[in-house]
Every structure is written in structure tokens, then in C-alpha cells.
Amino acid sequence: MTQTIRFPDGFLWGASTSAYQIEGSPLADGAGPSIWQRFVHTPGNIRDGDTGDIACDHYRRWEQDVELMKQIGLQAYRFSINWGRVLPQGRGAVNQAGLDFYDRLVDRLLANGIKPMVTLFHWDLPEALDNQGGWLNRDIADWFADYARVMYGKLDDRVTSWATLNEPWVVADGGYLHGTLAPGHRNRFEAPIASHNLLRAHGAAVKAYREMGGKHDIGIVVNIEPKYPATNSPADVDAAARAHAYMNAQYLDPVFLGRYPEKIKDVYGEAWPEWPAEDFELIKQPIDFVGVNYYTRSVNKDDALAYPVRATPLRQTSATYTETGWEVYARGLTDTLTWVAQRYGNPPLYITENGAAFFDPPVAEGGRINDPLRVDYYQKHLRAIHDAIEAGVDMRGYCAWSLLDNLEWAHGFSKRFGLVHVNFATQERTLKDSAYYYRELIASNGKVL
Ligand SMILES: N#[N+]C[C@@H]1[C@@H](O)[C@H](O)[C@@H](O)[C@@H]2O[C@H]12
């Protein structure tokens, strides 16, 4: 007898995007370039030479896209603000046209009963700030707080959910250690500095919100990937612990516990600086929720040559893998959510991203796009979330990644995560079968699982 699944009353069902991945028009109407403008136009950085110059053309088609959200029945829409569209130099003069774009979007979402969930930073740092050191300059905590104040001042009368950062780990690891993401640095001494300043900026933006009397929810969005040892050998167990400290605990420990996990020094070694104690007072500002981005897990083998964590993920022979090479492992989501709940005092949690890139067939007769693997992925992961709820985790909502097929960073347009297919040549949108399935899920509050 299959269990009837019921999600809590008021559980919020949404979908997520980010500015640079969907908006296009990166320099329109006075916007200042982000570090992605330079990065995507540097040959070799993005597959097929794809760029965000047009992307999903959302900056011009946003009304059509809100209609799509309504058609799917979204209760919430998580999106990010392009910092440089609002502050072209990252600081100082406000670009009114940029602010007006987000103002109109928020009003239209609310008019359609869709809750805006705003992320202030989703990787598109203004180039002008990067030219002043960007995340390597300790002043960026103040620059970010000033930008946050501009957005709070404009939208906090209607936006009730703020996230400061999206996935600081990816910014530090991809942007400063491995160079696979903008700004493309490869420096093991820079990565912890960027990571620490991202957390300081988070704390400064939360502090600014409280000081202005903000009464709504503010939190942080982190990617969490549970790390399992390949064997019970001490070497593999320790390898998994290093990988966990590096990707997972390095972010929520400072935010909730006011300190880094001890193991992080073993990860970075000589590249790990000592930090001023007052930094942790700033970072650990009380927050109202954690956004968890979950995609997969990794099974780790000790590997002395794999910097910085000295652990290598092992492919699981019997598993299904997505187009991005990620194992489909829904149990890892339950383990992740119970870990966060147990370690940090059961804070309110949202899944702010969860989804999969699979090869989608062409649009069939009648305009249908059959994507059963994506439907199966959602079904498995929502069941895993329900298991966490049954275990007492305070789950408040779920945002599918992503509303639209979009620019998958260095993958270009080759990896499609959308509930909605985008023909990037014509900008035609087509709901995939997974969008129709998600619509039923929302309408039944998860009962059709
Ligand atoms: N790759 N991938 C999909 C997805 C990416 O498109 C988002 O921008 C990130 O927040 C996070 O990495 C996850």
C-alpha cells in the first residue's frame, strides 16, 4: 500500500532562475557589466562560445515568463538581482532603469499570486568591483551591504523573502581556485579569502537589514552535497570528512556556530589564513532560513593528489547519472536535510534548487516534450524531502531548478534543466511534461507523488 504523501499546509511550491543565466541584455538601459561579460567573451571559457548576451531574453520577455509561471501554477518564484544592472559601478549611482525592471517584475508576480523570493547575489559581480579586488578586497562586505540597502529600500515593502548569497562555495571554488567560473582565477591562497569575504558580506547584508528595521525573512542559499566514504577505511572516512568540511560545513558552521570546522585547516593547509575574531561576530548574524541547493552526492576515496580535499569522487556503477555527470541519489537529500537540522538547531529550510539536466527529445506532435527522467528525478527527490519532514525537519518550501532552460554557466546552453524548454534560436518556450507534472504536484500539495 503506497503511503499517501501530504506536505505541510502552506508548503511553498516554486521555481528558480538567476539573472545572468536568463535575462540577456547585460548592458541595456545603463546596466554595468558583470565579471561574466568578460569571462564569456574570453574564448575557451564557455562551451560552444555561448554567452549570456541574449540567454532566454528574459529582460525583454519577462511578462511572457510570468504567464508561464502562472500556467504552471507556481506559488513562488526565486530569482536574482543583477547587481550591475542596479549599480553599474557596483557602488554609488543607482541606474533607475535597472531598479525599475525588478520593481515591475515584483509587482507582476504579486498581481499573479506568486511570491517573489529574491537572491541579491548569484555570481554576477559587477566588473567595476572586481577591478578593485572584488571578493578579495575586505571592503566588499560594505559594498555588498550598501547594494543590499538599495534593494531593501526599493522592494522590502513587497518582497518578504531575501537571500544574500547563492552558493558561496561555488564562487570560491570555481571562480578563485579552479578558474572554471568567473573571474577565472586559479590561486589556492585567494580561494579562502574570497570565501571568507563572501561570508562577511552575507553577515553585513543581514546586519543592514536588521538595522533598517526589516521584518521579513532573510537567509542564505548554500549548495550541499553529502560526502560518503568509499570504504570504512580511516583514510576514506577522513577523505569524506575533508570533502564535507570544504563544501558543506565551511559555510553553515560560521553562519550558525561562529567558527569554521576544524577540518578546514587540514584541507587548505598553508593556504588557510587566521581570521580576526570580529569577522565571526559579523558572519553569524541570526537568519530566518537556509536555502539548500541539492543535486547529488559524492562517494569519496582518499587521494593525496586531489587538491584541496585530497579525495576523489568514485562513479557508482549501478546508478543513473544526469547530463552534468551527477549521480541521481535522492536519499542524499534526506541525509542532507537531517544533517542541517541536527547540527544547526532545525532552522526553517527551503529547497531553493533541485533538478536535473537530461537530454530532452525534440518537441513532439502537439507540442509535447516528453522528459520522463526529469519527472522521475523530481518524484524521487520530493519523496526524499517528505521523509525528512517525517523525521522532523522544518521544511517550508521547494523551488525546482529551473523554470527555464538557460545558460548553464561554462556548459553554455548544452545542459537543459528547465521545466520549460527554450528554443534559443527563436526564444519559443514550450512546457515539458515535467512542467505539467509539477503543476499537478502543486495543485495537490504533493499528493500525486
Ligand atoms: N550546474 N548546475 C545547475 C545549477 C546552476 O545553474 C545554478 O546557477 C547554481 O545555483 C547551482 O549549480 C546549480
Ligand as a Chemical Component Dictionary entry (heavy atoms), coordinates in Angstrom:
data_LIG
# 
_chem_comp.id                   LIG 
_chem_comp.type                 NON-POLYMER 
_chem_comp.pdbx_formal_charge   1 
_chem_comp.three_letter_code    LIG 
# 
loop_
_chem_comp_atom.comp_id 
_chem_comp_atom.atom_id 
_chem_comp_atom.alt_atom_id 
_chem_comp_atom.type_symbol 
_chem_comp_atom.charge 
_chem_comp_atom.model_Cartn_x 
_chem_comp_atom.model_Cartn_y 
_chem_comp_atom.model_Cartn_z 
_chem_comp_atom.pdbx_ordinal 
LIG N1 N1 N 0 25.015 23.132 -12.633 1  
LIG N2 N2 N 1 24.042 23.461 -12.372 2  
LIG C1 C1 C 0 22.748 23.799 -12.083 3  
LIG C2 C2 C 0 22.654 24.994 -11.066 4  
LIG C3 C3 C 0 23.183 26.301 -11.651 5  
LIG O1 O1 O 0 22.577 26.575 -12.902 6  
LIG C4 C4 C 0 22.811 27.380 -10.635 7  
LIG O2 O2 O 0 23.096 28.688 -11.137 8  
LIG C5 C5 C 0 23.615 27.192 -9.348  9  
LIG O3 O3 O 0 22.972 27.957 -8.319  10 
LIG C6 C6 C 0 23.733 25.729 -8.929  11 
LIG O4 O4 O 0 24.653 24.975 -9.634  12 
LIG C7 C7 C 0 23.401 24.673 -9.790  13 
# 
loop_
_chem_comp_bond.comp_id 
_chem_comp_bond.atom_id_1 
_chem_comp_bond.atom_id_2 
_chem_comp_bond.value_order 
_chem_comp_bond.pdbx_ordinal 
LIG N1 N2 TRIP 1  
LIG N2 C1 SING 2  
LIG C1 C2 SING 3  
LIG C2 C3 SING 4  
LIG C2 C7 SING 5  
LIG C3 O1 SING 6  
LIG C3 C4 SING 7  
LIG C4 O2 SING 8  
LIG C4 C5 SING 9  
LIG C5 O3 SING 10 
LIG C5 C6 SING 11 
LIG C6 O4 SING 12 
LIG C6 C7 SING 13 
LIG O4 C7 SING 14 
# 
